[in-house]
Amino acid sequence: MSNGKASQISRNPRLTALNIQPYNTVHVITVSKEDYLKAILEAESEGETVISATLAHWLKVSPPAVTMAVRRLKKDGLVRVQADGQVTLSATGRRIARKLTLRHHLIERMLSELFGMEWWKVHDEAERLEHAVSPDFESKLLAKLGAGGACPHGNLSELESPASRRRRGLVLLADAEPERTYVVSGIYERDRHLLEFLEARGVRPGAKLSLIERNYDKTLSIRTAARTMVLGRPAADRVWVSPVPSRF
């Protein structure tokens, strides 16, 4: 990083230095803009069409704040705004967002694999730390942990769409078949209350569960190593599972 950019960042803690490929290219960007770019990419990966209301809900900010932020991002060439209001990432914006998601992923793995933090806690901690990690430290993490590993929630470093997960043979727990056994593959990680709820019921990445039956009220009766329970659709829609092959 040049001395000028380094001094600029030290004077303003709301600025971060983010390496974009190639690795010697450094982009200076505010924390707020980082959050917006990552939120757009994450919302897209969940299959959502991103508009201002999506970002207001995703980031828990007011609609006027989103309008101003999107205007600045568009001016900086980081997003495009379609005539119908849909917000999409430019090529540069997408590179920044993907770099941020990789950094977040590495920090989650560090907290879990090196420090033993519980899987359901690491997302919130990584959200706070990701803006403070330097490119040098990030490269050390990547060398230490290796590329390609799943995060503690079972999710890959490259954000996946629902269609991509299905191509890998995964299904939502909400769509699972009765009298089948599954392994939990990945869980939506942005809802801390959901993660704690599932952990208390033995639904965690790598855990086996059996779908006993679908109930009339659209809940699921499932069995885990911890207990037999009824799980509602809102929770079951956030859990991806992999079928365990039947034994003949």
ABEGO torsion letter per residue (X at the ends): XBAAAAAAAAABAABBBBBBOBAABBBBBBAAAAAAAAAAAAAAAAGBBBBAAAAAAAAGBBAAAAAAAAAAAAAAGABBBBAAGBBBBBAAAAAAAAAAAAAAAAAAAAAAAAAGBBAAAAAAAAAAAAAABBAAAAAAAAAAAEBGBBBAAGBBABBBBAAAAAAAGBBBAAABBBGBBBBBABBBAABAAAAAAAAAAGBBBGBBBBBABBBAAGBBBBBBAABBBBBBAAAAAABBBBBBBBBX
